Amino acid sequence: MVPLALLVVVFYFAIIRPQQKKAKEHAALLKAVRAGDKIVTSSGIVAIVVTVKEKTLMVRSADAKFEITKSAIAEITDRSGEPSES
């Protein structure tokens, strides 16, 4: 029984806990998105947020304007209103 319990503890700290932490960070990222932010979607599309709704975003990429779900955001590359670091 002790080896089994040790195995469960190792799996918790090696797999489950980091995954929960990453999910919390992603949820915070989705709450912080606002119009004017430059984002990258999980499919690799780089776009600028035009409007933010409860579960979706209207984004502009090149000459196209389309609506995506918030969960498709992989990262926010540039914040609106914040100076860029380049």
Residue, then its C-alpha position, 0 to 999 in steps of 0.5 A: m500500500v505504501p508504494l501505491a500511495l507514494l505513486v499517487v503523491v508523485f503523480y499529483f505533484a508531477i502532473i495534476r498540480p502543474q496542470q491546475k496552475k496552468a489552467k488558472e493562469h489561462a483563465a486569468l488571461l482570458k479575463a484580462v483580454r480587452a479591445g486593442d490587445k494583440i493576441v495569438t490563437s491556439s491555431g497560430i492566427v495573430a490578430i487584434v481584438v476589436t470587441v470583447k463579449e462574454k464568451t467570444l471575441m471579435v478580432r481583426s487579422a489582416d483584411a479579415k474580421f471574424e469572431i472566435t471563442k475566448s478559449a482559443i486564445a493562446e497568449i496576449t502578445d501586446r497590451s493596448g495602452e501599455p508601451s511596447e518593450s521593443 
